[in-house]
Amino acid sequence: MKKEDAQTIDGATRLFGIVGDPIAHVKAPTTLTRLFAARGINAVMVPIQVSAAGFDAFMAGVKATLNLDGLMVADFVTAHMARSVRDSQGA
């Protein structure tokens, strides 16, 4: 990230995450964080590496994160993980 692209992150910053394993290749965090900044939205997207085996525990814990406004699931979507996402939404 170039210095002029840097964004201030503070206590009011909203979080979005993209979850996967592997996760190093994803472009969404850079693209969406720049889009948020261009629109004056105090938010960032961060990559979150979570294994398939750890997905249920991650989802259980992440529900308590009050400034997390959304998650994308990348790469390792299985029926089991899709069910976990639905369960976390109360469906």
Secondary structure by P-SEA (a helix, b strand, c coil): cccccbbbbcccbbbbbbbcccccccaaaaaaaaaaaaacccbbbbbbbbcccaaaaaaaaaccccccccccccccccaaaaaaaaaaacc
